[in-house]
Amino acid sequence: MEDSNRIQVVTCSAAELFSAALGSPDVAASTSLKCSEGLEIRGRLTIPEYQRPYRWGTQQLESLLTDIQAHKQRTPNLPYYLGSLILHQTYHPAGAGGTRLLNIIDGQQRITTLALLALVIGDNRMQTGSLSIEHPISQNTVIRNLTWLKEQDIDELKRIINLRELQFSLVITQSEDDAYRFFETQNTGGVRLAGPDIIKAHHLRAVDREYLKEYALKWESLGDLNASVMAILRGRYWQQVDWRDLPRHNQKPQIRDTVVNELASKTGSDGVDVSYGRVKRVVSDSGVMSMTTPSQGYDMRQPLNAGTNAINYVAYFQCLYQRYWESPETVHVQDYREFITWLNGQKGCGYLQDLYEACLLLYISQFGEEKLTVAAKKIFRVVYSRRVSNQKAVRENSVPKFVRDVPVLDWIVMSFTPEQCFARFDAFELEVEPSNLDNKSIKRRYMSEVANVFGLNLAEDDYKTQFADALSRKIRELA
């Protein structure tokens, strides 16, 4: 039996890899690859169900072909390097002779593309070990790419593509956990995947195989998770009791590390899908008890378990983000829809918007839609106060400093009722920094628009002295 802890690295061409991708156990062993320590590499190339779909389009195909052609012209005697692949080699004894598999952990976009090119140019190496494509998105992408490739000059493609001249570094593991640990290490330090792509792989591995496809499709249906995941991190990191700094928006590798650490590495291993939330218990004079809960979701700061728990948690906040921020037209409260649509269109305050999104998701996860419009406006007055209390534009590093001084996220978490939460927001003193208030300034135009949205009816010379009082009074009156 092969050592389940061995990790081997070998350099090979695409031709050698495809020749080793055996479609049946009786193909000659001479088509396998050999590592330096004698480990044999062969088996049917497979894509686990929980991998993201094949998404390369014609733009990526054109770029790859152009790069390969340019490389052949510059250095015709050197192979074109396609990067590293991570494969998990398994052996299933069931059936006649058993089945060897090479599960593609990292590299399916490149391998699938090369398989399509091999098919179009008539290279028959994949015929005995054809790459099975099951995901509907992947199938549609394959059809589009094949159609595009067949429309190209096939003779020219044959001159460009020679599988013997395309080279990979293979990382082969005998353990799935080792494969994904290597995958996470490579990608959190590299530039290919964002954090949500990496935590997807981490959690789908922990799902019972009976439900694996269901949760893989659920994750894929969520769309772009980057904004909602960052809102979650702000809600979890920016707290007075256990403050943690977040990387800046342009520190992509550090952001990936943070996402993986918080939403994958630190999750529990018992597999239970658990959610926490507030419960209101009312006891009548006769001793009869009734209980209600304002929402049916998850607490943003709750501990998480790997697998379905973390997947459902991320899906819950993504759905809140899409419904209450990205597409507020689906919310039945008209005043809320109108206000968020206006706020969503504001320019030049992205860092404050990031904080606002975290506050909004935190409030809804705790209180549901109870007094939602009032909450949205009271949170706005505090969070967007930096637009008028700053002398210049709001810088990224000033937002966490503001939250340290004005713990808006903690105000929501510490409140048992919306009214208690509103009282904390109403107690905040809004101040206007008097510079840059001429009629042509960005600051003045913003204040004029806010005054119009809230119906403040300020005179032209009242912005410096009256804006803060008028806006605060108007919002405090909301019930």
Number of C-alpha atoms within 10 A of each C-alpha: 3 10 10 13 12 12 16 17 17 15 16 17 21 22 20 19 26 28 22 27 29 28 21 16 15 10 13 10 13 11 17 19 19 17 14 9 8 9 16 17 23 25 25 25 27 20 25 15 18 24 21 20 21 21 16 16 14 15 8 14 18 12 11 15 14 13 14 21 17 13 17 18 10 10 10 12 10 12 18 21 14 17 12 17 19 23 27 23 23 20 13 10 10 8 7 9 11 12 17 21 21 25 22 21 23 23 16 21 16 18 19 19 20 19 19 20 23 23 17 18 18 11 16 15 21 22 15 16 19 17 19 12 17 12 19 12 14 18 16 14 18 20 12 13 20 17 12 13 20 14 9 11 9 15 9 10 18 16 11 18 18 19 22 14 19 20 21 19 16 21 20 25 25 20 18 18 14 17 23 21 12 17 20 23 13 16 19 22 14 13 11 11 16 20 27 21 21 21 24 23 20 23 24 24 19 16 21 13 13 7 11 19 18 13 22 22 17 14 21 16 10 14 11 12 19 15 15 23 21 22 24 24 22 22 21 19 17 22 20 14 8 8 11 14 12 16 15 11 11 8 10 18 18 17 20 24 20 20 22 23 14 17 26 23 17 13 19 15 12 11 18 14 15 15 16 14 16 16 12 11 11 12 10 9 7 6 8 8 10 10 9 10 13 17 17 15 18 21 19 27 15 12 16 26 23 25 28 22 22 25 23 19 21 22 20 18 24 23 14 20 22 17 14 23 19 14 15 20 16 12 14 10 14 12 13 21 19 15 16 20 17 13 14 15 8 13 9 13 15 14 17 20 18 17 23 21 21 24 27 23 23 26 25 23 22 27 22 16 17 15 16 19 20 19 24 18 18 22 25 19 19 19 22 18 18 23 21 25 17 18 15 14 13 19 13 14 11 14 17 18 12 13 17 15 10 16 15 24 24 18 18 24 18 11 17 14 15 17 13 14 21 20 14 15 23 19 11 14 12 18 17 20 15 14 15 15 19 13 11 9 11 16 20 19 14 16 17 18 13 16 17 12 12 14 12 16 12 14 9 9 10 12 20 16 13 14 23 21 14 18 17 19 13 14 19 16 9 13 10
